[in-house]
Amino acid sequence: MRRGRKRHARAALAWLLLTVAFGLLIGCSDEANPPAVLPPDSADSAAGITDDGVLGEANDAAAKPFVIKTAQTRMGASTGAFYEIFVRSFYDSDGDGIGDLQGIIDKLDYVADLGFKGIWLMPIQPSPSYHGYDVTDYYDINPDYGTLDDLRRLTEEAHKRGIKIVMDLVVNHTSREHPWFLDAAGGNGSKYRNWYVWAEDRNLDTGEAGPWGQQVWHKRGDSTYLGVFWEGMPDLNFDEPAVRRELIKIGQFWLNQGVDGFRLDAAKHIYGDFASSAADPKTSERNVEWWQQFRSGMEEVNADVYLIGEVWDAPHVVAPYLDRALDSGFNFDLASLLIGAARMERAPDLAGVLNRMYETYGTRSGGSFVDAPFLSNHDQNRVMSELAGNVDRAKMAASLLLTLPGNPFVYYGEEIGMHGAKPDERIREPMPWSASGDAEGEANWEPSYHRQPGVSVEEQLADPDSLLNHYKTMLKWRNEEPLLGDGGIAAFPIANSGVAGFIRVQDDDMALVVHNMTGDAQVVDLQANGTVPFARIAERSKEGTSLADGKLELPPYSSVLLKP
């Protein structure tokens, strides 16, 4: 018992520290952001509202109705959940052991049946690296993956199924094997010399470190060039107008091939890649100015282009990128909060956190931003490894993710609970389609170090209680209830520390979402803080969920969506 109490104490302390840290990151006080769900205003002090609009004590709160904050921060329209695919590992159509574009075409029905409305393709252009983030030709397809005709066919077939295609576009740097760089390295006579950043040409200090303390200057013959991420990735010079024109031309080329938008790698690293300038607001201003120019160029081809960027930083840093530049920025901090909530079986204050964040984004973007929540991606340990193989907790992480606003992103294999931890190759392993591991279409370019029994598409499609079928259920909810994508989020206080509740609101429509994060059955008194209109179970993830006389009974690790 003492050990148990110590474990619970440690878990509670860890959760407190996580919540406090996240609150500090958001950087707004509770006084500036009162609770989203409050009892009504009343001259009677027993109503529970103090003069400043904050909840006070109210002995008869249960006898009074809640007033739900329906005025939410305006956001752009969501397009549905996206599925991130590392092409090399997904599905091999020609038997060479490497996944390819035709393989994705072959599995489009699988993606569509799960309920995804978009696909994010990790880099598909020629590259000397397995991952593709150092490009040697911006106008072609990696021959391992297929041809331009294959891509055009993929976009056509995806669009027939209502699926958008977004591709990774890496413009901060090229490969050191790119013809531009090879020519530029030849000396000042090259027409591409100023397309890169050479220390000698600008009299720059080569002793200055990068934003995380790394060496960023590298020798090439008698010259020294800037390569922030690695010597194999020389940075492009965005002060050179010809570079900007060429990159806009490249983006337009791919839109003309049928893709619907881009995931923009290293979006905040265009300028200011030094320890002394990375945090300078002027650096962000210069980065944003470039992405605004890029967006204008893309809209000349597709007015509805979707641009999502990798800007891993605090909300006040991310916000300017959403001002006529990017539609979305990946919500990295929310990912940590969701995984932590599932691991510790504790309810996070999602409405409070997100509304503070959305207020910042909405103000800067004019209400046009679309949030992009996720749990993991190709740079992070997989969810199942973070949750020590606990399938129930993985289901709850997915349930939280797929009931939040915006365009959620799911990394391939998370729907079946693939394991994976750094180094990077181990979190990008081949997709296990069959129980045997050697069925037609299974890639084998990299050994599957983390393969686990029961973790294959074949096995989980046949199991109604599998993680895969749970993802399918939650995506079905999302696709059938538009307010889960487009609506705002309001707080709903629940006394049970392991039960998360929030109200999703869109115009005159609303729903109460409740998640039991724990392994114990829970009873929630929905009227504990005032009467609410939610009297009907619209969706449930498990049998045994019931609602009667304002009492909601939830089985362990379950979710429910209630409507008036």
N, C-alpha and C positions, 0 to 999 in steps of 0.2 A: 504493500500500500504506500509506503514512504517513497519507493521508487516511482510509483505511478504519480503521486502528488508532485514529485520533483519534475517528472516529464511534463506534466500539465503546466506547471509553473514556468518551466523553460519555454514551452510552446506559447504560453500567454505573453511572456516577455518578448519573445521573438516577434510575435504578431504586433505587439504594441510598438516595438521599434520600427517595424516595416511600415505601419500606418503613420507614425509620426514622421518618418523620413519622407514618405510620399506626400504627406500634407505640406511639409516644408518645401518640397520641390514645386508643388503647385503654387505656393506662395500667396495664398489668400486667407484672411481670417474668417472665422465663423460669423463675426459681427457683420462683415460685409456680405455674407452669403447665408441668410437665415434658412432654416429647414424648408425643403420644397413642399412638404405636406403639413399643413397647419390647421388647427381648428378655426372656425370662422371668427371674424371680428365681431365684438359684442360690447355693449356698454357694461354688461355684467362681468365683473372680474373673474367670476367662476368659469368663464369660457376658456381660460388658460392662456390668454395672450397678454403679454406685457405691452407697455406703451411703445416699445421699440420693435414690436412685431416678433419677438422671440418667445418660444414656448415657456410659459410659467407653470406653476402648479395649478392643477384643476382636479378637484375630487370627483367631479361629475363628468369628466371628459368622455367617458364611454357613452353618455346619453346624448352627446352632440355629434353632428356629422362632421367628417373631415371636409376641408376645402382643399381640393387638389390643384396644385399649381399647373394650370394648363398653358400658361404663357411660357413657352420654352425658347431657348436660343435658336434662331433660324439657321438651318443647315441646307446644303444642296441635296438633291435627290440621290439616294443610294441606287446601285445597279445590281446588288446581290452579292453573294459570297464568292470569293475567288479561291482557286486551287493552285498552289505554287508547285511547278514541276521542274525538276532537274532532269533534262531530257536524257542525258547519258544513262541515268539509272532507272528510267520509268518503264519502257516497254520496247523490246528489240524485235523489229519486224523482219529482219533479214538474216538473223542467225549469227551475226559477227560478235555478239556479246555486248554490244553498245546500243543503248536506247536511241531512238530516232524519231523524226517528225511523223513518219508513217505509223510508228507505234502509237503515238498519241492519237492519230486519226482512228486507229483500230480500237482505241479505248475511250473514244468520246462518249459512247453510250454509257459506259461505266461512270464517267464524270457527271454526265447529265442526270443519270438515275439517282446519284447521290443527292442531287439538288443544287449543284454549283452553277452559277451564272457567268463565271469568268475564269480564265486560265492565265496565270502569270508564267511565262516561259523564262527560265534563267538563260544566260547568254547562249545565243545560237549562231553567232558569227565566228569565222575562222580565228583560231587562237592556238598558240603552242602549249597552253596549259589545259589540264583536264576540266577546270572549272569555267574557263572562257572569259574571265574578267580582264584579260589583256588581249585586245583585239588587233588583228593584223589586216583585216579587210572589212570595212564597214558596209560594203554593198553586196555581201554574199553570205551564204550559209556554210557553217562548218561541214566539210564533206563527211565527217562521221555521222552527221544528223540527216543529211539529204541535200535537197536542192531548193532553189527559189520556187519552183513549181510545187514542190511538196508543201512549202509554207502557204502558198496561195490556196492549195487544196485544203489544207488544215483550216485556214480562216473561213473558207466557204462552208465546209462541213460543220464547223463550230457554230457559225451564224445560223445555219439551218436548225440547230438545236437550241437557239437562244443563248449561246455562250459567246462572250467577248474574249478577244485575245489581246493580252498586254505582254510586251516583250521587254526584257532587260536591255537598257541602252547605257553603255559605259562611255561617258565623254570626258570625264575628268582627266583621263590618261589613256594612252595607247599601249600596245606592246612595244618593247624595245626592238622587236623584229618587224614592226610596221615599216613599210617603204618610206613613209614620211620621216620617221626617226632615223632610219639608215642613211637617207639622203642628208638630213640636217646635221648628222654627226660628221659629215665630210668636211665641214668648215663653213666659214662665213659666206662663201659663194653660193650656197644652197638656197633655193627659193623657199625651202621649208625651215630654214634655220630659226626664224623668229616664231615658228609654230610651237617651239618648246622653250623652256626657261634654262638659259646657260649662265652660269655665274660670271664667267669672264666677260660676256657681252654686256652685262648690267652692273658689273662691279659689286656683286652681292657677297655677303658674308657666308662662307660655306661652313662656318662653325656653329651656326644656329640650328637648334634641334626642332623637330616637328612637334605637333600638338600634343602627342603623348610621350614626348621625350626621345623619339627615335631619330636615327640618322636619316636625313632626307637628301643629302647631296652625294652624287655618285660619279666616278671617273669614267670617261669614255675617251681613250686616247689622251690628248692634251687638254681636253675640255672637261668641265664638271656640270652635270645637269641635275635638275630637280626631279625627284621621284619619291613622293611622300609615302606611298604604301609599300614600295619595294623597288629595288634597282631595275627590275624587269618591267616596271610600269612608269615610264617617264611622263610627267605631267605636261598637259597642253597649256599653251599661253593664251589666256582669254583676253589679254589686252591686244592681241593681233586680230583685226577685223576679219581677215581671211579665214581664221580658225572658226569664228562664230558663223560666218556665212556657210562654211562647209558643213558644220555640225547641224545647222538648220536644214540644209539640203539633204543630209543623211536621214534626219527624222522624217522629212516629207517623203523620201523614197520609201521608207518602210510603211508609212500610212497608205501609200499608193499600192502596196502589196496586199493590203487588207487588214493589217493589225489595227486595233482600236485605241492604242495608247502605249505608254511606256512606264516601266518602273525605272526610275532614274537613280543609278548607283552613286553613292558618295556625293549627294547633292549639295552638302554644305562645305565641301572641300575644294570648290572651284578656285576660291581666293583664300588668302590668309592661312596657309598651311604651315604656320610656324608657332612655336610656343608663345611668342611675344604678341601674336596678332590674332590667334584663332578665336579668342573671346571678345575681340573688339567689335562693337556694334557696326562700325563701318565695313567690317569684313562681311557681315551678313547682308548689309545693304548692297554691296557689290555682287554677292552671290545671287541675291533675289533679282537684281536688275537683269542679270544674264538669263535667269529662268523665265522672267517676264518676256524678254525678247524671244526666247525659244518658244514659249507658248503662242505668242503672236504668229510665229512662223508655222506652227503646227495647225493653228486654226484656219490658216489659208487653205489647207487641204481638208480638214475635218473639224467643223465647228464644235463637235461633241467629243473631241479627243479627251481621253482620261490620262492625267499625269499624276503619278504617285511617287514620292521621293523618300529616300533614306536620309532622314535628318534626325539623328539620335541625340536629342538634347531636351532641355526643359521647355515647357509650353511657350514661355515668352520668347524663346529663341526660334521655335518652330513656327509660331504665328505669322511672321512676315512672309514666309515662303508660301503661305496660303492666300496671299494678296495678289491676285491676277497672275499667279505663277503656277503653283501646284494645286490640284484638287484635294489631295490627301497627303498626309505624312503618316508613316507607320507609328502606331502608338506603343512605343517600346516600354514606357514606364507602366502602362496598363497591363502589358503582358506579364511583367514581374508580379504585379498585384494579383492577377488572376491565378497564376501558378501558386503563389504563396497562399492564397485563400483555399485552394483545393488541397494543398499539402497539409495545412494546419486545420482544415475543416472548420474554418471560421468565416463568418459573413463579412465581406468588405463593404465599406461605404461607397458603393459604386456611383450612386446618384450624386453624392456630394463631390466626389473627386471629378467626375466627368462634367458636371455643370460648371465647376470653376474653370476647368480646362476649356470647355466649349464657349464660355463667355469670352475668354481670351481669344480663341480662334474666330468666333463669330464677329467680334468687334473689328478685328484686323481684316477679315476676308469679306466683310459685308454680308455675311450669312451664306456664303457659297461653298464653304468647306464641307468635306465628307470625311468623317472619322474612318480610320482603318485599323481596327483592333485585330490582334493576332495572339497566338500562344508561343509559337516558335518559328524559326526560319532556318535557312541553310547555314547561318553563322552561329547558331545557338544549339545547346544540347536539346535533344528531343524531349517532348513532354513526358513520355513514359519513363525515361531515365531520371528526369527531375523528380518524378513522383514514385520512384523506387518500385516500378512495375505494378502499382495499384490501379487496376482497371476502373474501379468505382470512382476513384478520385479523378482519373482521366476523363470519365464521363461528365463529372461535375464541372471540370474546367471547360469542356466543350459546351456544356449547357450555359454557363455564364457567357462565354464568348458569343454564342449564336443567338443570344437574346438581347444584345447590346446594339446601339445605333451604329449606322454606317455600313461600310463594305468590309466584312470580316475576311481575313485571309487564313487559309489552312495549308500547311506544308504537306506535300505528298507523303503518304504513309502514316501520318498522325491519326487518320481515321481507323487504322487497324492496330495502332499502338506500337509501331516500330520503336525499338530502342536505339539509342545513339548518343555518344558523348565524344567531345573533342579528342583527337585532332579532327579537322574539318572533313577529311575523307570518311570518317566513321559516322558522320551525321548526314552523309550523302550516299548511303549504300543502296544497292539495287532493290527495287520494289519487289517484295515477295508475293507473287501472284498465286502460287500453289503451295500445298502442304509439303510436297516433295522437294521443292526448290529447284527442280530441273525441268519444269514444264516449258512448253513453247512460249517464247516471248520474254523469258526472264533474262535480264542483263547479268553479265558476270565479269564486267571490266574490273570490278573491285570485289575482293572476298567479303562475304557478309559476316562480319565479326560479331554482330549483335543479334543474329537471328534467334528467335525464341519459339518454342512450341505454341501452336495455336495462333501465331501472328502471320496470317496470310489472308489474302482476299478470298480465296476458295473456302477456307474454313469459316471465316466470319460471315460471309454471305449466307451460309447454311445455318448459322446460329442466330435465332431471333433476339437473343440477349447480348449479342456481341457489341463491341465498341463501334464497329462499322455501322451496324444497324441503329445504334444510338445517334451517331452523326446524321444518318439518313432521316431519322425522326425529327431531330432538332432543325435540320435544314428544311424539312417539310413544313414545320411550324412557321419558319421564317418566310418561306415563299407564299404561304397561305394567309399570313397576317402582315399586311404592308406596314403597319405601325412598328413592327419589330425592326425594320430597316430604316424607315424615314422618321419615325416619331421621336419626340424628346423623352427624357427620363426624369422622373420625379421620385423623391425618397418615400419609402414606406417603412416606418420604424417597427421592428419586430424584436420582442424581448429575448427570444431564443438566440443565443450567440452563434449557434451553428446554422441558422436559417437566414438566408438572404432574400430580401424582398424589395422590389421597386416597381413603380408604375410607368408604363410606356404610354405616351400621349401623342395623338396626332389629330389635330382639328377637334372634331366632336367625338372621336373614337378613343377609347382607352382600354388598357388591360393591366391587371396586376400579375406580375411574374414572381413566383416564390420558388426558391431552391433550398432543399434540405441537403446541406453539405456534409452531413454526418452519417455514421453507420447505425444510428438509432432512429426509430420512428419518432416523429414530432407532432405535437398538436399546437396549432397557432390560433390564438384568439384574434380574429381579424377586427373585432370591435373594441379591442383593448384601449385604444386611444381615440375612439369616436366611431360612429357608424360609417360604413363604406358601402358603395353600390354594387360591389362585386359578389354576385350570387350564383354564377354559373361556371362550371368547369368546361372550358373550351378545348383545352389540350392537357394531357397528362403523360408523363414519361413512363409511369408504372401503374399497374393495377393495385388497388388498395387505397388509392387516393380518394378522399371523400370530403364533402362540404355540407354542413348542416348547422343551422342556427348560428352562423357566424364562426363556427369552429372548423378549421381546415386540418384534416389529418393527412400526414405525409409519410409514406414509407421511407426507409433509409435510402440515401443517395437518390433523390427523386426531384422532379421539377413539375410545376403546374402553371398553366396560364388561365387566369380567371377573367371573365367578362361580366358586365352588368346584366 
